[in-house]
Amino acid sequence: MTLVEINFDGIVGPTHNYAGLSLGNLAATRSAGAPSFPRAAALEGVAKMRACARLGLAQGVLLPHARPNRRWLAELGTDPRHAGRLWASAASASAMWAANAATVSPAPDTRDGRCHLSVANLVTMPHRAHEWPETLRQLRLAFADERHFAVHGPVPPPFGDEGAANHMRLCASHDAPGVEVFVFGETGELYPARQRYEASAAVARRHGLEALFVRQSAEAIAAGAFHNDVVAVANETVLLAHEQAFADKERFFGALRERLPDVQVIEVPPAEVSLTDAVASYLFNAQLVTTPEGMALILPLEAMNTPSVRAWAERQVAGNGPIRRLVPVDVRGSMANGGGPACLRLRVVCDPATVDPRFVVEEAKLDRIAAVIEAHWPERVGAEDHDTLRDWPAAEAARRALLEVLDLSDVAD
């Protein structure tokens, strides 16, 4: 078997809008009520996938969910026409942030030698808590080969689990045994901590791991780091983190070095990049990836437009460190709702031959996806439109068109 890392990006759905539903996500709450541009946002996501593929990275997709979610509303005794305040949660396109789809443990790390995926329950936020059934359906299609994959349902509530956004893996190479790190929070005074220790421990047990656990710092959560991937990112032997990312970090770093002696911990001090700048620019919500030319940091334009962040990043590339290249990408539509390049993708280390090929993309398939988006995604959605959209049949038709082009109509069954 040839194990490689595949990035499965969530395609921005046609109902992408700014309803300000995510408490603690400062970008999302700042954008509340602003008009959104679903077509442009989705095409930005496709362009980001192209940029990754051209770096030599394997690329896959996860699909928009059916929105508004009629089944969820029916369970609440209503429907899109009468949902009132529930409508915005039912219509949210938040499944686009695939980093929250699941936690993934590659085969070299697990007790039974299979790649394990546990779908995230996302119970902390109502607009995300109803995502998991459709996410689970897609994961069970994409990774249906039970000789190589085990796909688990969600950890039961009330233990909040936010998936890969609070999980890191460090290793000598993607196909080697790794050290998996679960980052959890304790509820602070200002914003909720979304990842519970109990959920992280449950996922580690069911995946058959000997994992490390570290608590996210209260300062990071209060600054708007609602997920760990807003203040830290890891790839192979490199951990890149803000100096204020973790509580009891010395214990954590010591345990990590004990398990992986070659680990390189790069801390960004607040004197160079403040937590405020780190969160606003999404420096750490970048994709740290391995390319034939060395490691690259795929980061949002907002990071390069923040003077302190740009200066730090350019010093890293100019020095003799592991990051050899900066790749800025435009994902403004996602950023305005609180999701950078790393939020949009789920990392899965596996043999590509074991994955349902309909979920794997290359340039020609990305062309077909872009054509459907240009033809069917709405150009603009304003807050004033919400009162009239309700059933939003055009959004469902747009999604069906995409599923048909990808031969994935069974996702809707």
BATOR-857496 format. One record per residue (C-alpha): x, y, z; residue in three letters. Coordinates in steps of 0.5 Angstrom, whole numbers, padded with zeros to 4 digits, always signed. Layout:
BEGIN
XYZALA...
This chain:
BEGIN
+0000+0000+0000MET+0002+0007-0002THR+0000+0012+0004LEU-0001+0019+0002VAL-0004+0025+0005GLU-0010+0027+0001ILE-0014+0034+0003ASN-0021+0033+0002PHE-0024+0040+0002ASP-0031+0042+0003GLY-0035+0045-0003ILE-0038+0052-0001VAL-0045+0051-0001GLY-0050+0055-0005PRO-0054+0057+0002THR-0047+0060+0004HIS-0049+0067+0008ASN-0047+0071+0014TYR-0052+0070+0020ALA-0047+0071+0025GLY-0049+0064+0029LEU-0042+0062+0031SER-0041+0065+0038LEU-0034+0066+0040GLY-0032+0066+0032ASN-0030+0073+0032LEU-0030+0074+0024ALA-0037+0071+0024ALA-0040+0075+0029THR-0037+0081+0025ARG-0040+0079+0019SER-0047+0078+0021ALA-0052+0081+0017GLY-0047+0083+0011ALA-0049+0080+0004PRO-0045+0074+0002SER-0043+0072-0005PHE-0044+0064-0005PRO-0042+0063-0012ARG-0035+0067-0011ALA-0034+0064-0005ALA-0035+0057-0008ALA-0030+0059-0014LEU-0025+0061-0009GLU-0025+0054-0006GLY-0024+0051-0012VAL-0018+0056-0014ALA-0015+0054-0007LYS-0016+0046-0009MET-0012+0048-0016ARG-0007+0051-0012ALA-0006+0045-0008CYS-0006+0040-0013ALA-0001+0044-0017ARG+0004+0043-0011LEU+0003+0036-0012GLY-0002+0035-0007LEU-0007+0029-0007ALA-0014+0033-0007GLN-0021+0031-0006GLY-0028+0034-0004VAL-0034+0033+0001LEU-0040+0036-0002LEU-0045+0041+0001PRO-0051+0039+0005HIS-0058+0039+0003ALA-0060+0046+0006ARG-0065+0048+0009PRO-0065+0042+0013ASN-0072+0040+0012ARG-0071+0033+0016ARG-0068+0037+0022TRP-0074+0042+0022LEU-0079+0037+0022ALA-0076+0034+0028GLU-0077+0040+0031LEU-0084+0041+0029GLY-0083+0046+0024THR-0081+0047+0016ASP-0077+0052+0013PRO-0084+0057+0012ARG-0085+0057+0019HIS-0078+0056+0022ALA-0077+0063+0025GLY-0071+0064+0028ARG-0069+0057+0027LEU-0069+0058+0019TRP-0062+0061+0019ALA-0059+0055+0023SER-0063+0050+0018ALA-0060+0054+0012ALA-0053+0055+0014SER-0047+0052+0009ALA-0043+0051+0015SER-0041+0044+0013ALA-0036+0047+0008MET-0031+0047+0014TRP-0029+0040+0013ALA-0024+0040+0018ALA-0030+0040+0023ASN-0033+0033+0019ALA-0029+0028+0023ALA-0022+0026+0027THR-0018+0022+0023VAL-0013+0017+0025SER-0009+0014+0020PRO-0007+0006+0020ALA+0000+0006+0022PRO-0003+0009+0029ASP-0008+0005+0030THR-0009-0002+0034ARG-0012-0006+0028ASP-0008-0003+0023GLY-0014+0001+0019ARG-0015+0008+0018CYS-0021+0010+0023HIS-0025+0016+0022LEU-0030+0019+0028SER-0035+0024+0025VAL-0036+0030+0030ALA-0042+0031+0033ASN-0041+0039+0034LEU-0046+0040+0039VAL-0044+0046+0042THR-0047+0050+0036MET-0054+0049+0034PRO-0053+0051+0027HIS-0048+0045+0026ARG-0051+0040+0031ALA-0055+0037+0025HIS-0049+0036+0020GLU-0047+0029+0023TRP-0052+0025+0019PRO-0050+0027+0012GLU-0043+0028+0014THR-0043+0021+0016LEU-0047+0018+0010ARG-0041+0022+0005GLN-0035+0019+0009LEU-0038+0012+0009ARG-0039+0012+0002LEU-0032+0015+0001ALA-0029+0010+0005PHE-0033+0004+0005ALA-0027-0001+0004ASP-0028-0004+0011GLU-0021-0008+0010ARG-0018-0001+0010HIS-0023+0004+0014PHE-0027+0004+0020ALA-0032+0010+0020VAL-0035+0011+0027HIS-0041+0015+0029GLY-0041+0021+0033PRO-0039+0021+0041VAL-0046+0022+0044PRO-0048+0029+0047PRO-0047+0033+0052PRO-0039+0032+0050PHE-0038+0037+0045GLY-0033+0034+0039ASP-0031+0039+0034GLU-0027+0034+0030GLY-0020+0035+0026ALA-0020+0042+0028ALA-0018+0040+0035ASN-0013+0034+0033HIS-0006+0034+0031MET-0001+0029+0028ARG+0006+0029+0028LEU+0010+0024+0025CYS+0017+0022+0021ALA+0013+0022+0015SER+0006+0021+0013HIS+0006+0014+0012ASP+0010+0012+0019ALA+0007+0011+0026PRO+0005+0018+0029GLY+0004+0022+0035VAL-0003+0024+0035GLU-0005+0030+0040VAL-0012+0032+0042PHE-0013+0039+0044VAL-0019+0040+0049PHE-0022+0047+0052GLY-0025+0048+0059GLU-0031+0053+0059THR-0028+0060+0060GLY-0032+0066+0062GLU-0033+0070+0055LEU-0034+0064+0050TYR-0035+0057+0050PRO-0030+0052+0049ALA-0032+0047+0044ARG-0028+0041+0045GLN-0029+0037+0051ARG-0024+0032+0054TYR-0029+0027+0055GLU-0030+0027+0047ALA-0023+0027+0045SER-0021+0021+0050ALA-0027+0017+0047ALA-0025+0018+0040VAL-0018+0016+0042ALA-0020+0010+0045ARG-0025+0008+0039ARG-0019+0009+0035HIS-0014+0005+0039GLY-0009+0010+0040LEU-0004+0012+0045GLU-0005+0019+0044ALA-0003+0026+0048LEU-0008+0031+0051PHE-0007+0038+0052VAL-0011+0044+0054ARG-0012+0050+0050GLN-0010+0056+0054SER-0016+0060+0056ALA-0013+0066+0053GLU-0013+0063+0046ALA-0020+0062+0047ILE-0022+0069+0050ALA-0018+0072+0044ALA-0023+0068+0039GLY-0019+0062+0038ALA-0025+0057+0038PHE-0021+0052+0035HIS-0014+0050+0036ASN-0013+0050+0029ASP-0013+0058+0030VAL-0007+0058+0034VAL-0003+0052+0032ALA-0002+0047+0026VAL+0002+0041+0025ALA+0005+0037+0019ASN+0010+0031+0020GLU+0016+0033+0025THR+0014+0041+0025VAL+0009+0044+0030LEU+0008+0051+0029LEU+0004+0055+0035ALA+0003+0061+0038HIS+0006+0062+0044GLU+0000+0063+0048GLN-0004+0057+0045ALA-0003+0052+0050PHE-0004+0051+0058ALA+0002+0047+0061ASP+0006+0047+0055LYS+0012+0045+0057GLU+0009+0039+0060ARG+0006+0038+0053PHE+0012+0039+0049PHE+0016+0035+0054GLY+0012+0029+0053ALA+0012+0030+0045LEU+0019+0030+0045ARG+0020+0024+0049GLU+0015+0020+0044ARG+0018+0024+0037LEU+0025+0026+0039PRO+0026+0029+0032ASP+0020+0034+0033VAL+0021+0041+0031GLN+0017+0046+0036VAL+0016+0053+0032ILE+0013+0058+0037GLU+0011+0065+0035VAL+0012+0070+0041PRO+0007+0075+0042PRO+0012+0080+0042ALA+0012+0079+0034GLU+0005+0077+0033VAL+0000+0078+0038SER-0006+0073+0039LEU-0010+0079+0036THR-0007+0079+0030ASP-0006+0071+0030ALA-0013+0070+0030VAL-0015+0076+0025ALA-0010+0074+0020SER-0011+0066+0021TYR-0004+0065+0021LEU-0004+0059+0024PHE-0011+0057+0020ASN-0006+0055+0014ALA-0005+0049+0011GLN+0002+0046+0013LEU+0004+0041+0007VAL+0010+0037+0005THR+0012+0038-0003THR+0017+0036-0007PRO+0021+0042-0005GLU+0020+0042+0002GLY+0014+0045+0007MET+0010+0050+0004ALA+0005+0054+0008LEU-0002+0056+0005ILE-0004+0062+0008LEU-0010+0067+0007PRO-0009+0073+0004LEU-0011+0077+0010GLU-0004+0074+0013ALA+0000+0077+0008MET-0004+0083+0009ASN-0002+0084+0017THR+0004+0087+0017PRO+0007+0083+0024SER+0005+0076+0021VAL+0008+0078+0014ARG+0014+0080+0017ALA+0015+0074+0021TRP+0013+0069+0016ALA+0018+0072+0011GLU+0023+0071+0016ARG+0022+0064+0017GLN+0023+0063+0009VAL+0029+0067+0009ALA+0032+0063+0015GLY+0034+0056+0015ASN+0028+0053+0018GLY+0023+0048+0015PRO+0018+0052+0012ILE+0021+0054+0005ARG+0015+0057+0001ARG+0009+0061+0003LEU+0003+0060-0002VAL-0002+0066-0001PRO-0009+0064-0003VAL-0016+0068-0003ASP-0021+0065+0001VAL-0025+0071+0003ARG-0032+0069+0003GLY-0030+0063+0008SER-0025+0068+0012MET-0031+0073+0013ALA-0035+0067+0016ASN-0029+0065+0020GLY-0026+0060+0016GLY-0019+0060+0013GLY-0015+0055+0008PRO-0014+0050+0014ALA-0022+0050+0016CYS-0024+0048+0009LEU-0020+0041+0009ARG-0020+0034+0012LEU-0013+0031+0012ARG-0014+0023+0011VAL-0007+0019+0010VAL-0009+0013+0006CYS-0008+0009+0000ASP-0012+0013-0006PRO-0013+0007-0009ALA-0018+0005-0003THR-0022+0011-0003VAL-0028+0012-0008ASP-0026+0015-0014PRO-0032+0020-0014ARG-0029+0024-0008PHE-0022+0025-0011VAL-0021+0031-0016VAL-0016+0033-0021GLU-0016+0039-0026GLU-0021+0036-0031ALA-0026+0035-0025LYS-0025+0041-0022LEU-0027+0045-0028ASP-0033+0041-0028ARG-0035+0043-0021ILE-0033+0050-0023ALA-0038+0050-0029ALA-0044+0048-0024VAL-0042+0053-0019ILE-0042+0058-0025GLU-0049+0056-0027ALA-0053+0055-0021HIS-0050+0058-0015TRP-0053+0065-0013PRO-0049+0071-0014GLU-0051+0075-0008ARG-0055+0073-0002VAL-0057+0079+0003GLY-0060+0079+0010ALA-0066+0082+0006GLU-0067+0076+0002ASP-0068+0071+0008HIS-0075+0072+0009ASP-0077+0070+0002THR-0072+0065+0001LEU-0075+0060+0006ARG-0076+0053+0002ASP-0070+0055-0003TRP-0071+0051-0008PRO-0066+0054-0013ALA-0061+0052-0007ALA-0063+0044-0007GLU-0063+0044-0015ALA-0056+0047-0015ALA-0054+0042-0010ARG-0057+0036-0015ARG-0054+0039-0021ALA-0047+0038-0017LEU-0048+0031-0015LEU-0050+0029-0022GLU-0044+0032-0025VAL-0040+0028-0020LEU-0044+0022-0021ASP-0046+0022-0013LEU-0053+0022-0013SER-0053+0017-0008ASP-0051+0022-0003VAL-0058+0025-0003ALA-0061+0018-0002ASP
